[in-house]
Amino acid sequence: MSSRFYMSEVPKGRKRRFSEDEDMSDAQSLPSPRSFVEKHQRRYTERPIDIKRCKSGIQKQSSNAALLATMNRDKLVSLLQGLLEGHPELRQNIMTYIPAPTIASATSVLQDMEKQMVDSFPYSRHGPSRDAYTFSRVREPMGELIDTVTQYASHFTSAIVFPTTCFSFLDLATHVAHRLPVWDNEEHNTMRRNLYRDLAGFWLNTVRSAASKLQEGESYSSHTVSDWAKSLAQHNGHTNGLFTDAVHEFTRLLLSNPPSEKPRTSLCHRPGLVDKDLSRFGPQSPVVGYAD
């Protein structure tokens, strides 16, 4: 009898089967079919709301990005400009995210605008015309280019900008002015003349600002000053003396030697050619210029 009991005893170390534990568990602890179905239903009636809300948010962002991606730069600029004009209270917040223009970024913008102006010329097998009809086709993009040059010049010649950057942009802007078309009707050249007048003022103010910073302790290398002088003299020669006032101020403020310094080497090279190019300054005017 004891041997029969010994054979039915569970050996030590052997784990009980899962079925044995199930038999020992309370039957009421098992979930009923109804509770399982209800739990399953709650899972699929509650979660889709959250999932839909999450997906809707992502879809909304993607939709905005997709719509903005279909707009070119001009349309985006127009949209942003309209937003700033319609909601002035947003201007400060929006402008903090817009980086200040650089010489490189301004160059890129002006090149694109200049290309638009050139592309607006009507086709002619005899080459671009300068008549009234052509002016009517080119006037708008040319006006936008001139306005942008003026706005950039105002920014790059402000007091917070270092003179090297000021002179670099003015050189760039004046070259743009040189490339503007000259029209048959002199009245159509008014915008071009006005741009030259504005640029002459920017050159003059930049010369005075550079001299003021020099008095405050700023220093410029002789090579840098030479480059400024060369650029200004060349533009003055190209415009038949429109920048003469700036040339005079440059000579007086940036090239005059203080009494304690030894006289500098003249910035004018090849005197014969220089005198020919800058003779318009008059015999009493200091000469600043290059012929190379």
ABEGO torsion letter per residue (X at the ends): XAAAAAAABBBBGBBBBAAAAAAABBAAABBBAAAAAAAAAAAAAAAAAAAAAAAAAAAAAAAAAAAAAABBAAAAAAAAAAAAAABAAAAAAAAAABBBBBAAAAAAAAAAAAAAAAAABBBBAAEBBABAAAAAAAAAAAAAAAAAAAAAAAAAABAABBAAAAAAAAAAAAAAAAABBBBABAAAAAAAAAAAAAAAAAAAAAAAAAAAAAAAGBBBBAAAAAAAAAAAAAAAAAAGGAAAAAAAAAAAAAABBBAABBBBBBABBGAAAAAAAAAAAEAABBBBEBAX
